[in-house]
Amino acid sequence: MPELHSEAARIFGDRVRSSRLQLGVSQEHVAELAEMHVTNVGKIERGQTNPSLSTIVALAGALSADPGSWVTGIRPEMVPGRSHTLTAAEFIRERSRRA
């Protein structure tokens, strides 16, 4: 079985699946309504891919969901491979301190 893309992708996928199940529709129906392939819906729900913004919006439209609710609480450290750990505020504060 393919691995998770990230903890963020797993959480996001769980939320998409929950929205779909609350409506009682299949992945096939969601895929048709979102104009995407059903295998992509499955991969997203299993957290095996990192969907683009246009895909997220298409899924949200198909499920009459607020896409923001799917990403609430997901933090940068849940996405692997980030080389920067500072926020913009921390960067500005450090730059000012050094000047």
C-alpha positions, 0 to 999 in steps of 0.5 A: 500500500502506498505511503502517506504523503504527510500528516497534513495530507492524512488529516485533509483526506480524512476531512474530505472523506468525512464530508463525502460520507455525511452526504452519503455519496460515493467517490465515483459521484464526487469525482464526476461532480468535481470533474476528476478521476475517481482514483485521485479522489481515493488517493486524496482521501487516503492522504497519499497525494497533495492536491492542488488548490484547484482540486481542493476547490473542485472537491469543495464545490462538489461536496458543498463544503467550505475548503477552509474547514478542511485545512483548519489546524493543519500546521507547517510542521505537518508537511515534511521537507520544509527547510525554513522553520521561521515565520515571517514575524520571527524573520523580521524580528531577527533581522531587526535585532541584527541591524 
